């Protein structure tokens, strides 16, 4: 079971590897940044808003969609990844989180 997908939890694991199980093989992504967003005046209180950024290899550009990720400490979970930059040296992906805190 995964831990809570919060800004604080992801921040503990910057620099670590996450595995995407794709057929016929798996792909490794590295968590390179966690960016929190300050609350805006017109926004409802109690929101958790942040982005996480992953770097992946240049030989495989993942299309925007939901992916199953696995991490040795965070467990298994699904997140929606969007490719935001890259070339043959590597691609960067972003996942945006925006939800009410429990």
MARFI-838482 format. One record per atom (N, C-alpha, C): residue number from 1; chain; atom name; x, y, z. Coordinates in pm, 1 decimal, decimal comma. Layout:
N
r pos=NUM&unit=A&site=CA&u=X&v=Y&w=Z
...
REM end
This chain:
102
r pos=1&unit=A&site=N&u=85,0&v=-118,8&w=0,0
r pos=1&unit=A&site=CA&u=0,0&v=0,0&w=0,0
r pos=1&unit=A&site=C&u=88,5&v=123,8&w=0,0
r pos=2&unit=A&site=N&u=58,4&v=222,7&w=-85,7
r pos=2&unit=A&site=CA&u=143,5&v=340,8&w=-92,6
r pos=2&unit=A&site=C&u=124,7&v=430,7&w=28,4
r pos=3&unit=A&site=N&u=226,2&v=510,7&w=55,3
r pos=3&unit=A&site=CA&u=214,0&v=613,7&w=157,8
r pos=3&unit=A&site=C&u=132,7&v=727,6&w=97,1
r pos=4&unit=A&site=N&u=99,2&v=825,4&w=178,2
r pos=4&unit=A&site=CA&u=25,2&v=940,7&w=126,9
r pos=4&unit=A&site=C&u=110,5&v=1015,5&w=24,4
r pos=5&unit=A&site=N&u=48,8&v=1053,3&w=-85,9
r pos=5&unit=A&site=CA&u=119,7&v=1124,2&w=-192,5
r pos=5&unit=A&site=C&u=111,8&v=1274,1&w=-164,5
r pos=6&unit=A&site=N&u=199,0&v=1320,2&w=-74,9
r pos=6&unit=A&site=CA&u=201,7&v=1459,7&w=-32,8
r pos=6&unit=A&site=C&u=333,2&v=1524,3&w=-75,4
r pos=7&unit=A&site=N&u=335,8&v=1657,0&w=-73,4
r pos=7&unit=A&site=CA&u=458,8&v=1729,8&w=-103,6
r pos=7&unit=A&site=C&u=570,3&v=1689,4&w=-7,8
r pos=8&unit=A&site=N&u=538,4&v=1678,1&w=120,1
r pos=8&unit=A&site=CA&u=638,9&v=1640,8&w=220,5
r pos=8&unit=A&site=C&u=694,5&v=1500,9&w=194,1
r pos=9&unit=A&site=N&u=607,7&v=1406,5&w=158,0
r pos=9&unit=A&site=CA&u=653,8&v=1269,5&w=134,4
r pos=9&unit=A&site=C&u=741,9&v=1261,4&w=10,9
r pos=10&unit=A&site=N&u=699,3&v=1322,1&w=-100,0
r pos=10&unit=A&site=CA&u=782,3&v=1320,4&w=-220,9
r pos=10&unit=A&site=C&u=916,7&v=1389,2&w=-195,0
r pos=11&unit=A&site=N&u=916,1&v=1498,0&w=-116,5
r pos=11&unit=A&site=CA&u=1039,4&v=1572,8&w=-89,9
r pos=11&unit=A&site=C&u=1145,5&v=1486,9&w=-21,8
r pos=12&unit=A&site=N&u=1102,8&v=1389,0&w=55,7
r pos=12&unit=A&site=CA&u=1197,4&v=1297,9&w=122,4
r pos=12&unit=A&site=C&u=1273,7&v=1210,8&w=22,6
r pos=13&unit=A&site=N&u=1220,8&v=1197,9&w=-99,0
r pos=13&unit=A&site=CA&u=1275,0&v=1100,4&w=-193,5
r pos=13&unit=A&site=C&u=1335,3&v=1162,0&w=-319,5
r pos=14&unit=A&site=N&u=1363,1&v=1294,1&w=-315,8
r pos=14&unit=A&site=CA&u=1430,0&v=1357,6&w=-429,4
r pos=14&unit=A&site=C&u=1565,4&v=1289,5&w=-448,8
r pos=15&unit=A&site=N&u=1595,9&v=1257,1&w=-572,9
r pos=15&unit=A&site=CA&u=1721,6&v=1188,5&w=-604,3
r pos=15&unit=A&site=C&u=1707,6&v=1037,8&w=-610,6
r pos=16&unit=A&site=N&u=1591,7&v=984,6&w=-574,2
r pos=16&unit=A&site=CA&u=1573,7&v=839,8&w=-577,2
r pos=16&unit=A&site=C&u=1501,8&v=796,7&w=-704,7
r pos=17&unit=A&site=N&u=1504,7&v=667,3&w=-729,4
r pos=17&unit=A&site=CA&u=1451,6&v=609,0&w=-852,6
r pos=17&unit=A&site=C&u=1310,2&v=554,3&w=-831,9
r pos=18&unit=A&site=N&u=1228,5&v=572,4&w=-935,2
r pos=18&unit=A&site=CA&u=1093,1&v=518,4&w=-941,4
r pos=18&unit=A&site=C&u=1085,2&v=431,4&w=-1065,8
r pos=19&unit=A&site=N&u=1017,9&v=319,8&w=-1055,5
r pos=19&unit=A&site=CA&u=1008,8&v=224,9&w=-1164,7
r pos=19&unit=A&site=C&u=869,6&v=227,7&w=-1225,7
r pos=20&unit=A&site=N&u=863,5&v=238,6&w=-1359,1
r pos=20&unit=A&site=CA&u=738,0&v=226,5&w=-1432,0
r pos=20&unit=A&site=C&u=740,7&v=91,1&w=-1499,4
r pos=21&unit=A&site=N&u=643,0&v=7,4&w=-1467,5
r pos=21&unit=A&site=CA&u=636,4&v=-125,4&w=-1527,7
r pos=21&unit=A&site=C&u=560,2&v=-118,2&w=-1659,1
r pos=22&unit=A&site=N&u=633,7&v=-118,6&w=-1767,8
r pos=22&unit=A&site=CA&u=575,9&v=-114,4&w=-1901,2
r pos=22&unit=A&site=C&u=603,1&v=-247,3&w=-1969,2
r pos=23&unit=A&site=N&u=513,0&v=-287,6&w=-2056,3
r pos=23&unit=A&site=CA&u=536,9&v=-408,9&w=-2134,8
r pos=23&unit=A&site=C&u=616,2&v=-370,9&w=-2258,1
r pos=24&unit=A&site=N&u=720,8&v=-437,7&w=-2293,7
r pos=24&unit=A&site=CA&u=770,1&v=-562,7&w=-2236,1
r pos=24&unit=A&site=C&u=876,1&v=-542,4&w=-2128,2
r pos=25&unit=A&site=N&u=907,8&v=-416,3&w=-2093,2
r pos=25&unit=A&site=CA&u=1013,3&v=-392,2&w=-1995,0
r pos=25&unit=A&site=C&u=972,7&v=-281,6&w=-1898,4
r pos=26&unit=A&site=N&u=1058,6&v=-255,1&w=-1802,7
r pos=26&unit=A&site=CA&u=1035,3&v=-147,2&w=-1707,0
r pos=26&unit=A&site=C&u=1124,5&v=-28,5&w=-1743,2
r pos=27&unit=A&site=N&u=1084,9&v=89,4&w=-1697,9
r pos=27&unit=A&site=CA&u=1160,5&v=211,4&w=-1724,4
r pos=27&unit=A&site=C&u=1183,8&v=280,8&w=-1590,7
r pos=28&unit=A&site=N&u=1305,3&v=330,4&w=-1571,1
r pos=28&unit=A&site=CA&u=1339,8&v=395,2&w=-1445,8
r pos=28&unit=A&site=C&u=1337,1&v=546,9&w=-1462,1
r pos=29&unit=A&site=N&u=1270,8&v=614,0&w=-1368,2
r pos=29&unit=A&site=CA&u=1267,8&v=759,5&w=-1363,4
r pos=29&unit=A&site=C&u=1331,0&v=805,2&w=-1233,0
r pos=30&unit=A&site=N&u=1397,0&v=920,6&w=-1236,1
r pos=30&unit=A&site=CA&u=1454,6&v=977,6&w=-1114,5
r pos=30&unit=A&site=C&u=1374,8&v=1100,4&w=-1074,1
r pos=31&unit=A&site=N&u=1333,8&v=1105,8&w=-948,5
r pos=31&unit=A&site=CA&u=1265,1&v=1223,0&w=-895,1
r pos=31&unit=A&site=C&u=1370,0&v=1332,7&w=-875,7
r pos=32&unit=A&site=N&u=1356,3&v=1443,4&w=-949,3
r pos=32&unit=A&site=CA&u=1459,4&v=1547,4&w=-946,4
r pos=32&unit=A&site=C&u=1416,0&v=1676,2&w=-877,2
r pos=33&unit=A&site=N&u=1284,8&v=1697,7&w=-862,1
r pos=33&unit=A&site=CA&u=1239,4&v=1821,7&w=-799,2
r pos=33&unit=A&site=C&u=1096,6&v=1806,7&w=-749,0
r pos=34&unit=A&site=N&u=1069,3&v=1872,4&w=-637,0
r pos=34&unit=A&site=CA&u=932,8&v=1885,4&w=-585,0
r pos=34&unit=A&site=C&u=911,0&v=2034,7&w=-565,1
r pos=35&unit=A&site=N&u=805,2&v=2088,2&w=-626,9
r pos=35&unit=A&site=CA&u=780,5&v=2232,9&w=-623,3
r pos=35&unit=A&site=C&u=643,2&v=2259,6&w=-563,6
r pos=36&unit=A&site=N&u=642,2&v=2323,1&w=-447,8
r pos=36&unit=A&site=CA&u=516,5&v=2361,5&w=-384,2
r pos=36&unit=A&site=C&u=466,4&v=2493,5&w=-438,5
r pos=37&unit=A&site=N&u=334,5&v=2513,6&w=-432,0
r pos=37&unit=A&site=CA&u=273,8&v=2638,0&w=-478,2
r pos=37&unit=A&site=C&u=211,3&v=2710,0&w=-360,0
r pos=38&unit=A&site=N&u=236,9&v=2839,1&w=-350,2
r pos=38&unit=A&site=CA&u=179,6&v=2918,7&w=-242,4
r pos=38&unit=A&site=C&u=31,0&v=2938,9&w=-267,8
r pos=39&unit=A&site=N&u=-48,4&v=2941,6&w=-160,1
r pos=39&unit=A&site=CA&u=-192,8&v=2964,8&w=-176,7
r pos=39&unit=A&site=C&u=-218,2&v=3101,4&w=-238,9
r pos=40&unit=A&site=N&u=-316,5&v=3106,5&w=-326,3
r pos=40&unit=A&site=CA&u=-357,2&v=3232,1&w=-389,5
r pos=40&unit=A&site=C&u=-475,2&v=3291,2&w=-310,9
r pos=41&unit=A&site=N&u=-494,5&v=3423,1&w=-321,5
r pos=41&unit=A&site=CA&u=-601,3&v=3491,8&w=-249,0
r pos=41&unit=A&site=C&u=-739,6&v=3435,2&w=-278,8
r pos=42&unit=A&site=N&u=-764,2&v=3403,9&w=-404,6
r pos=42&unit=A&site=CA&u=-897,9&v=3361,7&w=-447,4
r pos=42&unit=A&site=C&u=-919,9&v=3211,1&w=-440,4
r pos=43&unit=A&site=N&u=-829,4&v=3139,1&w=-377,7
r pos=43&unit=A&site=CA&u=-838,0&v=2993,6&w=-374,2
r pos=43&unit=A&site=C&u=-895,1&v=2946,3&w=-240,6
r pos=44&unit=A&site=N&u=-963,5&v=2834,2&w=-245,9
r pos=44&unit=A&site=CA&u=-1019,6&v=2777,2&w=-123,0
r pos=44&unit=A&site=C&u=-908,0&v=2735,0&w=-27,4
r pos=45&unit=A&site=N&u=-931,6&v=2747,3&w=101,6
r pos=45&unit=A&site=CA&u=-833,6&v=2707,5&w=202,0
r pos=45&unit=A&site=C&u=-827,2&v=2555,3&w=210,5
r pos=46&unit=A&site=N&u=-713,8&v=2506,6&w=258,5
r pos=46&unit=A&site=CA&u=-699,3&v=2362,9&w=282,7
r pos=46&unit=A&site=C&u=-657,6&v=2281,3&w=162,5
r pos=47&unit=A&site=N&u=-601,1&v=2346,2&w=61,7
r pos=47&unit=A&site=CA&u=-558,3&v=2274,0&w=-58,5
r pos=47&unit=A&site=C&u=-412,0&v=2231,1&w=-48,5
r pos=48&unit=A&site=N&u=-382,9&v=2114,1&w=-99,1
r pos=48&unit=A&site=CA&u=-245,8&v=2065,7&w=-117,9
r pos=48&unit=A&site=C&u=-216,7&v=2082,8&w=-266,3
r pos=49&unit=A&site=N&u=-119,1&v=2169,4&w=-299,7
r pos=49&unit=A&site=CA&u=-87,8&v=2198,4&w=-440,1
r pos=49&unit=A&site=C&u=62,1&v=2192,2&w=-460,4
r pos=50&unit=A&site=N&u=106,9&v=2100,5&w=-546,1
r pos=50&unit=A&site=CA&u=249,2&v=2088,6&w=-575,7
r pos=50&unit=A&site=C&u=268,8&v=2009,5&w=-704,3
r pos=51&unit=A&site=N&u=390,1&v=2019,1&w=-758,4
r pos=51&unit=A&site=CA&u=429,6&v=1940,2&w=-874,8
r pos=51&unit=A&site=C&u=553,2&v=1859,9&w=-839,4
r pos=52&unit=A&site=N&u=564,1&v=1743,1&w=-901,8
r pos=52&unit=A&site=CA&u=686,3&v=1662,8&w=-891,6
r pos=52&unit=A&site=C&u=741,2&v=1646,3&w=-1032,6
r pos=53&unit=A&site=N&u=873,9&v=1646,7&w=-1043,7
r pos=53&unit=A&site=CA&u=941,2&v=1638,0&w=-1173,0
r pos=53&unit=A&site=C&u=1034,1&v=1516,7&w=-1174,1
r pos=54&unit=A&site=N&u=1023,7&v=1439,9&w=-1279,9
r pos=54&unit=A&site=CA&u=1104,9&v=1320,0&w=-1297,8
r pos=54&unit=A&site=C&u=1187,6&v=1333,3&w=-1425,0
r pos=55&unit=A&site=N&u=1310,7&v=1280,2&w=-1421,6
r pos=55&unit=A&site=CA&u=1391,9&v=1268,3&w=-1542,2
r pos=55&unit=A&site=C&u=1395,4&v=1122,5&w=-1584,6
r pos=56&unit=A&site=N&u=1380,0&v=1100,3&w=-1714,6
r pos=56&unit=A&site=CA&u=1383,8&v=965,6&w=-1770,5
r pos=56&unit=A&site=C&u=1482,1&v=959,2&w=-1885,7
r pos=57&unit=A&site=N&u=1507,0&v=839,6&w=-1936,0
r pos=57&unit=A&site=CA&u=1605,2&v=821,4&w=-2043,4
r pos=57&unit=A&site=C&u=1557,9&v=882,1&w=-2175,5
r pos=58&unit=A&site=N&u=1654,6&v=908,5&w=-2264,5
r pos=58&unit=A&site=CA&u=1624,1&v=968,7&w=-2393,3
r pos=58&unit=A&site=C&u=1578,0&v=871,6&w=-2499,2
r pos=59&unit=A&site=N&u=1592,7&v=744,1&w=-2473,9
r pos=59&unit=A&site=CA&u=1555,0&v=644,4&w=-2575,8
r pos=59&unit=A&site=C&u=1405,5&v=613,7&w=-2576,6
r pos=60&unit=A&site=N&u=1331,3&v=664,4&w=-2476,5
r pos=60&unit=A&site=CA&u=1187,7&v=635,9&w=-2470,6
r pos=60&unit=A&site=C&u=1112,8&v=758,3&w=-2418,1
r pos=61&unit=A&site=N&u=1033,2&v=821,5&w=-2505,5
r pos=61&unit=A&site=CA&u=951,1&v=935,3&w=-2462,5
r pos=61&unit=A&site=C&u=812,8&v=880,7&w=-2427,7
r pos=62&unit=A&site=N&u=774,9&v=897,4&w=-2301,9
r pos=62&unit=A&site=CA&u=644,4&v=848,8&w=-2256,7
r pos=62&unit=A&site=C&u=536,2&v=949,3&w=-2293,9
r pos=63&unit=A&site=N&u=425,8&v=904,8&w=-2353,6
r pos=63&unit=A&site=CA&u=316,2&v=997,1&w=-2381,2
r pos=63&unit=A&site=C&u=243,2&v=1034,9&w=-2251,6
r pos=64&unit=A&site=N&u=172,1&v=1146,0&w=-2257,1
r pos=64&unit=A&site=CA&u=93,1&v=1193,4&w=-2143,2
r pos=64&unit=A&site=C&u=-15,2&v=1091,2&w=-2110,4
r pos=65&unit=A&site=N&u=-12,0&v=1037,3&w=-1986,9
r pos=65&unit=A&site=CA&u=-116,8&v=945,8&w=-1943,1
r pos=65&unit=A&site=C&u=-90,3&v=902,1&w=-1799,0
r pos=66&unit=A&site=N&u=-177,9&v=817,9&w=-1747,3
r pos=66&unit=A&site=CA&u=-165,0&v=760,7&w=-1613,5
r pos=66&unit=A&site=C&u=-66,1&v=644,3&w=-1617,7
r pos=67&unit=A&site=N&u=29,4&v=641,4&w=-1521,9
r pos=67&unit=A&site=CA&u=130,1&v=535,9&w=-1516,8
r pos=67&unit=A&site=C&u=136,3&v=473,3&w=-1377,5
r pos=68&unit=A&site=N&u=159,7&v=342,7&w=-1371,8
r pos=68&unit=A&site=CA&u=184,7&v=278,2&w=-1242,2
r pos=68&unit=A&site=C&u=331,4&v=297,5&w=-1204,2
r pos=69&unit=A&site=N&u=356,8&v=355,7&w=-1088,4
r pos=69&unit=A&site=CA&u=492,8&v=375,3&w=-1039,6
r pos=69&unit=A&site=C&u=515,9&v=288,8&w=-917,3
r pos=70&unit=A&site=N&u=641,4&v=251,2&w=-899,2
r pos=70&unit=A&site=CA&u=680,7&v=171,5&w=-782,9
r pos=70&unit=A&site=C&u=807,7&v=232,2&w=-724,2
r pos=71&unit=A&site=N&u=808,2&v=247,6&w=-591,9
r pos=71&unit=A&site=CA&u=923,6&v=302,4&w=-520,4
r pos=71&unit=A&site=C&u=947,2&v=216,6&w=-397,4
r pos=72&unit=A&site=N&u=1073,3&v=193,6&w=-364,1
r pos=72&unit=A&site=CA&u=1103,5&v=101,4&w=-254,2
r pos=72&unit=A&site=C&u=1045,9&v=145,2&w=-120,3
r pos=73&unit=A&site=N&u=1029,9&v=275,3&w=-97,0
r pos=73&unit=A&site=CA&u=975,9&v=322,6&w=30,8
r pos=73&unit=A&site=C&u=832,2&v=374,3&w=19,9
r pos=74&unit=A&site=N&u=795,7&v=428,4&w=-96,6
r pos=74&unit=A&site=CA&u=660,9&v=484,3&w=-112,9
r pos=74&unit=A&site=C&u=559,5&v=380,6&w=-160,6
r pos=75&unit=A&site=N&u=605,9&v=267,3&w=-207,4
r pos=75&unit=A&site=CA&u=515,7&v=161,9&w=-251,7
r pos=75&unit=A&site=C&u=473,2&v=179,2&w=-396,3
r pos=76&unit=A&site=N&u=357,2&v=124,2&w=-430,2
r pos=76&unit=A&site=CA&u=304,3&v=129,7&w=-566,2
r pos=76&unit=A&site=C&u=184,6&v=224,4&w=-570,7
r pos=77&unit=A&site=N&u=179,5&v=305,4&w=-676,5
r pos=77&unit=A&site=CA&u=71,1&v=401,0&w=-694,5
r pos=77&unit=A&site=C&u=67,5&v=443,0&w=-840,7
r pos=78&unit=A&site=N&u=-41,8&v=508,3&w=-880,1
r pos=78&unit=A&site=CA&u=-54,4&v=559,2&w=-1015,8
r pos=78&unit=A&site=C&u=-56,6&v=711,1&w=-1012,8
r pos=79&unit=A&site=N&u=15,5&v=771,4&w=-1109,4
r pos=79&unit=A&site=CA&u=9,4&v=916,8&w=-1125,1
r pos=79&unit=A&site=C&u=5,3&v=951,0&w=-1273,6
r pos=80&unit=A&site=N&u=-48,3&v=1068,9&w=-1302,2
r pos=80&unit=A&site=CA&u=-60,1&v=1117,7&w=-1439,5
r pos=80&unit=A&site=C&u=65,5&v=1196,7&w=-1471,9
r pos=81&unit=A&site=N&u=143,9&v=1147,9&w=-1567,7
r pos=81&unit=A&site=CA&u=268,4&v=1213,1&w=-1607,7
r pos=81&unit=A&site=C&u=251,1&v=1283,7&w=-1741,3
r pos=82&unit=A&site=N&u=313,1&v=1401,8&w=-1750,8
r pos=82&unit=A&site=CA&u=311,2&v=1481,0&w=-1873,3
r pos=82&unit=A&site=C&u=455,9&v=1509,7&w=-1912,9
r pos=83&unit=A&site=N&u=495,8&v=1476,2&w=-2037,4
r pos=83&unit=A&site=CA&u=630,4&v=1512,6&w=-2081,2
r pos=83&unit=A&site=C&u=636,7&v=1664,0&w=-2101,7
r pos=84&unit=A&site=N&u=737,2&v=1730,1&w=-2041,8
r pos=84&unit=A&site=CA&u=744,7&v=1876,3&w=-2053,2
r pos=84&unit=A&site=C&u=868,1&v=1923,4&w=-2129,0
r pos=85&unit=A&site=N&u=969,4&v=1837,9&w=-2142,9
r pos=85&unit=A&site=CA&u=1087,7&v=1874,4&w=-2221,5
r pos=85&unit=A&site=C&u=1169,1&v=1749,0&w=-2246,6
r pos=86&unit=A&site=N&u=1264,5&v=1760,9&w=-2339,1
r pos=86&unit=A&site=CA&u=1353,9&v=1648,9&w=-2360,1
r pos=86&unit=A&site=C&u=1403,4&v=1635,3&w=-2501,9
r pos=87&unit=A&site=N&u=1502,0&v=1546,5&w=-2513,7
r pos=87&unit=A&site=CA&u=1562,4&v=1511,7&w=-2641,2
r pos=87&unit=A&site=C&u=1628,2&v=1375,5&w=-2625,1
r pos=88&unit=A&site=N&u=1721,4&v=1341,7&w=-2715,0
r pos=88&unit=A&site=CA&u=1784,0&v=1209,1&w=-2708,6
r pos=88&unit=A&site=C&u=1866,4&v=1186,4&w=-2582,3
r pos=89&unit=A&site=N&u=1898,6&v=1294,1&w=-2509,1
r pos=89&unit=A&site=CA&u=1974,7&v=1279,5&w=-2383,4
r pos=89&unit=A&site=C&u=1884,6&v=1244,3&w=-2265,4
r pos=90&unit=A&site=N&u=1755,6&v=1275,7&w=-2276,9
r pos=90&unit=A&site=CA&u=1663,6&v=1244,8&w=-2168,1
r pos=90&unit=A&site=C&u=1538,4&v=1330,3&w=-2174,0
r pos=91&unit=A&site=N&u=1434,1&v=1283,7&w=-2105,4
r pos=91&unit=A&site=CA&u=1306,6&v=1354,8&w=-2101,1
r pos=91&unit=A&site=C&u=1271,0&v=1388,7&w=-1957,6
r pos=92&unit=A&site=N&u=1202,6&v=1502,7&w=-1940,5
r pos=92&unit=A&site=CA&u=1153,3&v=1544,2&w=-1809,1
r pos=92&unit=A&site=C&u=1000,7&v=1535,1&w=-1810,3
r pos=93&unit=A&site=N&u=947,9&v=1484,7&w=-1698,8
r pos=93&unit=A&site=CA&u=804,0&v=1465,3&w=-1683,1
r pos=93&unit=A&site=C&u=756,7&v=1538,7&w=-1558,4
r pos=94&unit=A&site=N&u=631,9&v=1585,7&w=-1562,8
r pos=94&unit=A&site=CA&u=573,1&v=1654,4&w=-1448,9
r pos=94&unit=A&site=C&u=442,1&v=1586,2&w=-1411,2
r pos=95&unit=A&site=N&u=419,5&v=1575,9&w=-1280,8
r pos=95&unit=A&site=CA&u=290,3&v=1533,1&w=-1226,7
r pos=95&unit=A&site=C&u=243,1&v=1644,6&w=-1133,5
r pos=96&unit=A&site=N&u=120,7&v=1690,5&w=-1153,9
r pos=96&unit=A&site=CA&u=64,6&v=1800,4&w=-1074,8
r pos=96&unit=A&site=C&u=-36,8&v=1743,7&w=-976,2
r pos=97&unit=A&site=N&u=-26,3&v=1785,0&w=-851,9
r pos=97&unit=A&site=CA&u=-118,8&v=1742,6&w=-746,3
r pos=97&unit=A&site=C&u=-194,6&v=1864,6&w=-697,1
r pos=98&unit=A&site=N&u=-325,5&v=1852,1&w=-687,0
r pos=98&unit=A&site=CA&u=-411,2&v=1961,5&w=-643,4
r pos=98&unit=A&site=C&u=-534,7&v=1899,1&w=-580,1
r pos=99&unit=A&site=N&u=-538,6&v=1893,0&w=-447,8
r pos=99&unit=A&site=CA&u=-649,9&v=1828,5&w=-378,5
r pos=99&unit=A&site=C&u=-666,0&v=1886,3&w=-238,0
r pos=100&unit=A&site=N&u=-780,8&v=1860,4&w=-177,1
r pos=100&unit=A&site=CA&u=-804,9&v=1904,4&w=-39,7
r pos=100&unit=A&site=C&u=-731,3&v=1814,5&w=57,9
r pos=101&unit=A&site=N&u=-664,0&v=1877,5&w=154,8
r pos=101&unit=A&site=CA&u=-596,7&v=1799,6&w=261,1
r pos=101&unit=A&site=C&u=-702,0&v=1730,4&w=345,2
r pos=102&unit=A&site=N&u=-664,3&v=1614,0&w=397,6
r pos=102&unit=A&site=CA&u=-756,7&v=1539,8&w=483,0
r pos=102&unit=A&site=C&u=-757,3&v=1595,8&w=622,8
REM end
